Amino acid sequence: MPELIAKSALEGRSLTLGGVTLAEVDVGPITSIALLPGGAKAVAKGLKPLGLSMPEPNSFAEKKGARIVWTGRDQAFLTGADCPDMEGAAVTDQSDGWAVLALSGAAAVDVLARWVPVDVRLAAFPVGRALRTQLNHMNVILLRSGDYAFEIMVFRSMARTAWHELEAATHMVAARAGVKI
C-alpha cells in the first residue's frame, strides 16, 4: 500500500527583500464553523473551553495559540486548535484546502497596496481586523496580525499564484526604495 506524505502548498518557502518578509506559515488545523439557525448558544458553549467566541464581523481573536477568524455572516475559521465537539453549527475541516502566507515589514502595506483593493494602512485596518477581499484576481482572507504584519489565507490551489504576485510586488517596492536586487 502506498504511503501518502502531506506537503504544504509552498513547501515552507520564504523570501526577505528590502525589509519585507514573505513566508508560508503553518497555522495548524483550519476548521470552518457555520452557525445553524438557533445555534449561537450551543456554539458559544462549545468554544468556551478554548476561551474564544464567534468573532464580530471583520475581526479575529486569539487565545493560547488558537485563533477564530470571521469569514462571513455567522461563519468563522478556527485555526491552531482542534475544534471541540459542538452542537448548533456545521463544522468542516478545511486544513488541506487553504494556504497561509505571512507578510511583514515596514513596507508590507506598500506591497499589499499593489494588489488589494482596500485601504490596509494601520489607521484604516488595525491589528485584530480580518476581511474577505481580493489579492489581484484571487479571493483571500486578510488578517492584520501586527503593526507591520499580515496573514493572507488563500485557496491552496492558488497559493503559488498568490506567492508570485506578492513576490513581484515585493521586488517592485524594493526597487522603488533603491534596494539592490
Buried (B, 14 or more C-beta within 10 A) or exposed (E): EEEEEEEBBBEEBEEEBBBBBBBBBEBBBBBBBBBEEEBBEBBBEBBEEBEBBBBEEEBBBBBEEBBBBBBEEBBBBBBBBEBBEBEBBEBEEBBEEBBBBBBBBEBBBBBBBBBBEEEBEBEEBEEBBBBEBEBBEBEBBBBBBEEBBBBBBBBBEBBBBBBEBBBBBBBBBBEEEEBEE
